[in-house]
Amino acid sequence: MKPTSGPEEARRSASDIRMFASNCSMHGLGHVFGPGSLSLRRGMWAAAVVLSVATFLYQVAERVRYYREFHHQTALDERESHRLVFPAVTLCNINPLRRSRLTPNDLHWAGSALLGLDPAEHPAFLRALGRPPAPPGFMPSPTFDMAQLYARAGHSLDDMLLDCRFRGEPCGPENFTTIFTRMGKCYTFNSGADGAELLTTTRGGMGNGLDIMLDVQQEEYLPVWRDNEETPFEVGIRVQIHSQEEPPIIDQLGLGVSPGYQTFVSCQQQQLSFLPPPWGDCSSASLNPNYEPEPSDPLSSPSPSLPYTLMGCRLACETRYVARKCGCRMMYMPGDAPVCSPQQYKNCAHPAIDAMLRKDSCACPNPCASTRYAKELSMVRIPSRAAARFLARKLNRSEAYIAENVLALDIFFEALNYETVEQKKAYEMSELLGDIGGQMGLFIGASLLTILEILDYLCEVFRDKVLGYFWNRRHSQRHSSTNLLQEGLGSHRTQVPHLSLGPSPLLCSEDLPPLLVLSPRLSPPPTAPATLSHGSRPAVCVLGAPP
């Protein structure tokens, strides 16, 4: 038998389990697969190795299961700052429309939707407003726009704002941005709209924020004709303090500020950070309030979308719902749908919004990053009896008018520190790998390199056992083909007269190439082939037994 060559012996040793166990860095394998026969000591080592591997795999499976549950934890921290961006402050008069700006045409189109008036009640309502009834032959305009009505008849900030100061410096209506909400025409201070620079503050406490004095203009309030869902019974303003990225939902989240009082609002900024799925449920998807999310022209670029906020998501959800149900949008809603007519307001839009608010059908997750403001309110009466006459002269109003219409509002930071509420992953991938490595070292004494050693051994086994099997099979097939070829050549032999060359006869054939095939029985072999003349072609003689 031919001895095994060096490379083949090396490959065979690399795939041998005993050789691998003696060289592997995993503890215990050398005692299990070492030289010698089966013994009690080897059996105990095998049981210890199997038990350690099973415990290790159980611990790994438990750690992986815990990691796939995606737990999170919430960290609350308080940080100091030398400068904070002042929030946006939106304020609306509770009365949406001024009585002095309503016309018979407005009552014709919007009286039923906004005030619950029947057409026969319009003259009486106009007399209650101190206005003459519609003249005979009155013809309403063929078209009517609700947005234009609120823009024209809503309260003007130029008339309401009596005094304004920010950090002790004068401010005015130019520092406010007009915005429409469900309460009508409103105004936002420090909105940052159109790229305006955001105002900041460097100190906390009263006098270091926004200090305004407003006239609510009760004489412009509409008379309550009939009780309906849109009839206001209060007097004063609604105020919402929010971030610049978040649209105001002042009809739901606004604070009420009453005339005859000075209201102090102490704020503290809170920065919230939530995790996306699967650890949390936050979202950072952009908003598109249009009912059709994709542009009609595939070649056109989509309109720029707003950053995701919770209030923005609710507003976009309401806009889509009203646009789908009514085919229009309310005048404060964003999007490209046409503004609803007064009849659509009454019969479709208002009932649809009220139904949505009752069912809470808008599924809006928390934003991944947001800013909100915790607030504390306190108030005192104004004016005092000592200051009533002075304010009456300063504002050119009577003392009774000031007590019923004038209010003061002071919004400031309590301190320049702010809170951070942050969700964090309770179990990171690095911690999972660290736990697996610790369990691996504790139970089986292995490391990452041990895994590489096992993989390398499996590759050697695959090469020797699997690939070697196919290699030997192919080699056997080639050897069989060679034998068949030799047998085929033997069938074409031509017998010629015997030559006296020892004990083996000499056979000659014309079909063979000029080679000499010697029989093993021939000794010694001739030095040159024997050639016989067979016609015009030489013949090759083969030594061997005759067929």
RAFENZI-V497742 format. One record per pair of residues at least 4 apart in sequence whose ideal C-beta (glycine too) atoms are under 8 Angstrom apart, sorted by the first residue. I is the first residue (numbers start at 1). J is the second residue. Records with the same first field share a line. If there is no record, write none. Layout:
# RAFENZI-V497742
I=J + J
This chain:
# RAFENZI-V497742
4=8 + 9 + 12
5=9
6=10
7=11
8=12
9=13
10=14
11=15 + 460 + 463 + 464
12=16 + 464
13=19
14=19 + 20 + 457 + 460 + 464
15=20 + 457 + 460 + 461 + 463 + 464 + 465
16=20
17=21 + 33
18=22 + 33 + 34 + 35
19=23
20=24 + 29 + 33 + 453 + 457
21=29 + 30 + 32 + 33 + 34
22=30 + 33 + 34
23=453
24=29 + 30 + 450 + 453 + 454 + 457
25=445 + 446 + 447 + 449 + 450 + 453
26=444 + 445 + 446 + 450 + 453 + 454
27=444 + 445 + 446
28=32 + 45 + 48 + 49 + 52 + 444 + 445
29=33 + 49
30=34
31=41 + 42 + 45
32=42 + 45 + 46 + 49
34=42
36=42
38=42 + 43
39=43
40=44
41=45
42=46
43=47
44=48
45=49
46=50
47=51
48=52
49=53 + 444
50=54
51=55
52=56 + 443 + 444
53=57 + 443 + 444
54=58
55=59 + 443
56=60 + 439 + 440 + 443 + 444
57=61
58=62
59=63 + 435 + 439 + 443
60=64 + 436 + 439
61=65
62=66
63=67 + 432 + 435 + 436 + 439
64=68 + 432
65=69
66=71 + 427
67=427 + 429 + 432
70=278 + 279 + 425
71=279 + 425 + 426 + 427
72=275 + 279 + 280 + 423 + 424 + 425 + 426
73=423 + 424 + 426
74=421 + 422 + 423 + 424
75=420 + 421 + 422 + 423 + 424
76=419 + 420 + 421
77=419 + 420 + 422
78=417 + 418 + 419 + 420
79=417 + 418 + 419 + 420
80=416 + 417
81=416 + 417 + 418
82=202 + 416
83=200 + 201 + 202 + 416
84=200 + 201 + 269 + 413 + 416 + 418
85=198 + 199 + 200 + 244
86=166 + 190 + 198 + 199 + 200 + 201 + 209 + 210 + 413
87=190 + 241 + 242 + 243 + 244 + 267 + 269 + 373
88=188 + 189 + 190 + 191 + 192 + 241 + 242 + 243 + 244 + 246 + 248
89=188 + 189 + 190 + 210 + 239 + 240 + 241 + 411
90=179 + 181 + 186 + 187 + 188 + 189 + 239 + 240 + 242 + 248 + 250 + 254
91=186 + 187 + 189 + 214 + 237 + 238 + 239 + 240 + 409
92=181 + 183 + 184 + 185 + 186 + 187 + 237 + 238 + 250 + 254
93=154 + 155 + 160 + 183 + 184 + 216 + 217 + 237
94=183 + 216 + 232 + 234 + 235 + 236 + 237 + 238
95=155 + 216 + 217 + 220 + 221 + 222 + 232 + 235
96=114 + 150 + 154 + 183 + 184 + 185 + 232
97=101 + 102 + 114 + 149 + 150 + 153 + 154 + 184 + 222
98=102 + 153 + 154 + 155 + 217 + 220
99=129 + 130 + 220 + 221 + 222 + 223
100=129 + 220
101=152 + 153
102=106 + 107 + 129 + 131 + 153 + 222
103=107
104=108 + 122 + 126 + 133 + 134 + 138 + 140
105=109 + 140 + 141 + 144
106=110 + 111 + 149 + 153
107=111 + 115 + 117 + 122 + 125 + 126
108=119 + 122 + 140
109=140 + 141 + 144 + 341 + 342
110=114 + 115 + 144 + 146 + 149 + 342 + 345
111=115 + 117 + 119 + 121 + 122 + 125
112=116 + 117 + 118 + 119 + 342 + 343 + 346
113=342 + 343 + 345 + 346 + 350
114=230 + 342 + 345
115=125 + 222 + 225 + 226 + 228 + 231
116=225 + 226 + 228 + 231
117=121 + 122 + 125 + 225 + 226
121=125 + 225
122=126 + 133 + 134
123=127 + 133 + 134
124=128
125=129 + 223 + 225
126=131 + 132 + 133 + 134
127=131 + 132 + 133
128=223 + 225
129=222 + 223
134=138
140=144
144=149 + 341 + 342
145=149 + 339
146=150 + 330 + 331 + 339 + 340 + 341 + 342 + 345
147=151 + 180 + 331 + 339
148=152
149=153
150=154 + 180 + 184 + 185 + 331
151=180 + 185
154=184 + 185
155=159 + 160 + 185 + 217 + 220
156=160
157=161 + 173 + 176 + 178 + 187
158=173
159=215 + 217
160=214 + 215 + 216 + 217
161=172 + 173 + 212 + 213 + 214 + 215
162=213 + 214 + 215 + 395 + 406
163=211 + 212 + 213
164=170 + 171 + 172 + 175 + 210 + 211 + 212 + 213
165=169 + 170 + 171 + 210 + 211 + 212
166=171 + 175 + 199 + 209 + 210 + 211
167=201 + 207 + 208 + 209
168=207 + 208
171=175 + 189 + 210
173=187
175=189 + 190
176=187 + 188 + 189 + 191
177=187 + 188 + 191 + 193
178=185 + 186 + 187
179=186 + 187 + 188 + 191 + 248
180=184 + 185 + 186 + 331 + 332
181=186 + 248 + 249 + 250 + 251 + 332
182=250 + 251 + 330 + 332 + 353
183=238 + 250 + 251 + 254
186=248 + 250
188=193 + 248
189=210
190=198 + 199 + 210 + 244
191=196 + 244
192=196 + 197 + 198 + 244
198=244
201=208 + 209 + 412 + 413 + 416
202=208 + 416
203=208 + 416
204=208 + 412 + 413 + 414 + 415 + 416
205=412 + 413 + 414 + 415
206=211 + 264 + 410 + 412
207=211 + 412
208=412 + 413
209=267 + 410 + 411 + 412 + 413
210=409 + 410 + 411 + 412
211=408 + 409 + 410 + 411
212=408 + 409
213=406 + 407 + 408 + 409
214=237 + 406 + 407 + 408 + 409
215=397 + 405 + 406
216=235 + 236 + 237 + 259 + 405 + 406 + 407
217=221 + 405
218=235 + 259 + 404 + 405
221=235
224=231 + 233
226=231
227=231
229=350 + 354
230=350
234=256
235=258 + 259
236=256 + 257 + 258 + 259 + 407
237=256 + 257 + 407 + 409
238=250 + 251 + 254 + 255 + 256 + 257
239=250 + 254 + 255 + 256 + 257 + 265 + 409 + 411
240=248 + 249 + 250 + 253 + 254 + 255
241=255 + 265 + 267 + 373 + 375 + 411
242=246 + 248 + 253 + 311 + 372 + 373
243=309 + 370 + 371 + 372 + 373
245=306 + 307 + 309 + 312 + 371
246=309 + 310 + 311 + 312 + 370
247=309 + 311 + 312 + 315
248=253 + 254 + 311
249=253 + 311 + 314 + 315
250=254
252=357
253=311
255=265 + 375 + 377
257=261 + 263 + 407 + 409
258=263 + 379 + 407
259=403 + 404 + 405 + 406 + 407
260=381 + 382 + 403 + 404 + 406 + 407
261=379 + 380 + 381 + 382 + 407 + 408
262=379 + 380 + 381 + 382 + 407 + 408 + 409 + 410
263=377 + 378 + 379 + 407 + 408 + 409 + 410
264=377 + 378 + 379 + 410 + 412
265=375 + 376 + 377 + 409 + 410 + 411 + 412
266=375 + 376 + 377 + 378 + 412 + 413 + 414
267=373 + 374 + 375 + 411 + 412 + 413 + 414
268=373 + 374 + 413 + 414 + 415 + 417 + 418 + 419
269=371 + 372 + 373 + 413 + 418 + 419
270=371 + 372 + 373 + 374 + 418 + 419 + 420 + 421
271=369 + 370 + 371 + 418 + 419 + 420 + 421
272=366 + 367 + 369 + 370 + 371 + 372 + 421 + 422
273=368 + 369 + 420 + 421 + 422 + 423
274=280 + 281 + 282 + 366 + 367 + 368 + 369 + 423
275=279 + 280 + 282 + 368 + 423 + 424 + 425
276=280 + 282 + 283 + 284 + 368
277=281
279=423 + 425
280=366 + 423
281=365 + 366
282=365 + 366 + 367 + 368
283=308 + 313 + 365 + 366 + 367 + 368
284=308 + 367 + 368 + 369
285=308
286=305 + 306 + 307 + 308
287=305 + 306 + 307 + 308 + 309 + 312 + 313 + 316
288=293 + 302 + 303 + 305 + 316
289=315 + 316 + 319 + 320 + 333 + 334 + 335
290=303 + 319 + 320 + 323 + 335 + 336 + 337
291=319 + 320 + 323 + 324 + 335 + 337
292=296
294=302
295=300 + 301 + 302 + 303
296=300
306=312
307=312
308=312 + 313 + 367 + 368
309=313 + 367 + 370
310=314 + 364 + 366 + 367 + 370
311=315
312=316
313=317 + 362 + 364 + 365
314=318 + 362 + 364
315=319 + 333 + 334
316=320 + 334
317=321 + 356 + 361 + 362 + 364
318=322 + 333 + 353 + 356 + 362
319=323 + 329 + 333 + 334 + 335 + 337
320=324
321=325 + 352 + 356 + 361 + 362
322=326 + 328 + 329 + 330 + 333 + 340 + 348 + 349 + 352 + 353
323=327 + 328 + 329 + 335 + 337
325=348 + 352
326=340 + 344 + 348 + 349 + 352
327=337 + 338 + 344
328=337 + 338 + 339 + 340 + 341 + 344 + 349
329=333 + 334 + 335 + 337 + 338 + 339 + 340
330=339 + 340 + 345 + 349 + 353
331=339 + 340
333=337
340=344 + 345 + 348 + 349
341=345
342=346
343=347
344=348 + 349
345=349 + 350
346=350
347=351
348=352
349=353
350=354
351=355
352=356
353=357
354=358
355=359
356=360 + 361 + 362
366=370
374=419
376=414
382=387 + 391 + 402 + 406 + 407 + 408
383=387 + 388 + 390 + 391 + 399 + 402 + 403 + 406
384=388
387=391
388=392 + 399 + 402 + 403
389=393 + 399
390=394
391=395 + 397 + 399 + 402 + 406
392=396 + 397 + 398 + 399 + 402
395=402 + 406
397=401 + 402 + 405 + 406
398=402
399=403
400=404
401=405 + 406
402=406
427=431 + 432
428=432
429=433
430=434
431=435
432=436
433=437
434=438
435=439
436=440
437=441 + 447 + 448
438=442
439=443
440=444 + 446 + 447 + 450
441=445 + 446 + 447
446=450 + 451
447=451
448=452
449=453
450=454
451=455
452=456
453=457
454=458
455=459
456=460
457=461
458=462
459=463
460=464
461=465
462=466 + 467
463=467 + 468
464=468
465=469
466=470
467=471
468=472
469=473
470=474
471=475
472=476
473=477
474=478
475=479
476=480
477=481
478=482
479=483
480=484
481=485
482=486
483=487
484=488
485=489
486=490
487=491
488=492
489=493 + 512
490=547
492=509 + 511 + 512
493=507 + 509 + 511 + 512 + 542 + 547
494=507 + 508 + 509 + 510 + 511 + 539
495=507 + 546 + 547
496=506 + 507 + 508 + 509 + 532 + 534 + 539 + 541
498=505 + 506 + 546
499=505 + 506 + 530 + 541
501=505 + 506 + 522 + 526 + 530 + 543
502=522 + 523
503=521
504=519 + 521 + 522 + 543 + 544 + 545
505=543 + 544 + 545 + 546
506=530 + 541 + 542 + 543
507=541 + 542 + 543 + 544 + 546 + 547
508=530 + 532 + 534 + 539 + 540 + 541 + 542
509=539 + 540 + 542
510=534 + 537 + 539 + 540
512=517 + 540 + 542
513=540
514=529 + 538 + 540
515=529 + 540
516=526 + 528 + 529 + 530 + 540 + 541 + 542 + 543
517=542 + 543 + 544
518=522 + 525 + 526 + 543 + 544
519=542 + 543 + 544 + 545
521=544 + 545
522=526 + 543 + 544
526=530 + 543
529=540 + 541
530=541
531=538 + 539 + 540 + 541
532=538 + 539 + 541
533=538 + 539
534=538 + 539
